[in-house]
Amino acid sequence: MKILLVDDEPRHQESAKRLLGETHDLTIVTDPDTAVAKLRPQYDEAKEAELLCAAGFPEGFNLRDKSVSEEQRGRYWAERNKAHIASRLPFPYEVVLLDLLMPATRTAMGGVGERLVGQLMPYGYSLALYAIQQGAPRVGILTDMNHHHHPMSAALDPLNMDRNGLVTTIGTSRFVLARELSLTLPVLPEKACPKCGGTGDQGKFEGRNSYECYSCRGSGKESFWGKDWGKLLELLVAETSAVLASVSE
């Protein structure tokens, strides 16, 4: 599948490469401005020129020529608009995966807005709607923050989302909003976990049994937490009945 992933965190980008990069055509961008550029409509300029030519306006037609009548000008703009619409290319991605919170960019910022540059903002919502508007068939938002970390993550509490998140349809697009889908991945090249020394547990305390190392989740390998993009993709491509059954469990 052709997948566009938007996330500013290197560890979550690495997680995507590990989980999706070998089996899918994965494009990763790290900021919302680049994401908008990737999502906006693209056009076949050669086809547009051919359609205009077929309508009687070959290459080199000059609107400023004094011999061109107002009627011709009006027809030119009407035909150009039709050719432009007809030459729009299909939406290039089958799946769009988004971070919820990303640092604010300087785009359109001035005055008071300058103070917000660099602060975490919920770009995921607007990017998801923009992707859907442009024809993305599957769109998912995944945040690694719980309700203690950021107000916009806490704002998801009323949705009563479980580990499967919110699975729904917007227009003709499948949409998933999820929080804290994560997994532990070994650092490459693999090294022993510095917390447990490679044993997989953090030792014994008086009156207690040994317990699984929190850092490496018992693997004994130096690890990092990354978003489980594979699970999010699974929710996006699963049949509706299967997802609803999974959510009900």
Secondary structure, DSSP 8 states (H G I E B T S, - for coil): -EEEEE-S-HHHHHHHHHHHTTTSEEEEE-SHHHHHHHHS--B-HHHHHHHHHHTT--TT--TT-TTS-HHHHHHHHHHHHHHHHHTB---S-SEEEEES-EE--STT--GGGGGGTTSEE-HHHHHHHHHHHTT-SEEEEEE---TTT-HHHHTTGGG---TT-EEEEETTEEEEEEE--EEEEE-SS--B-TTTTTSSB----TT----B-TTTTTS-B-EEEEE-HHHHHHHHHS-HHHHHHHHH-
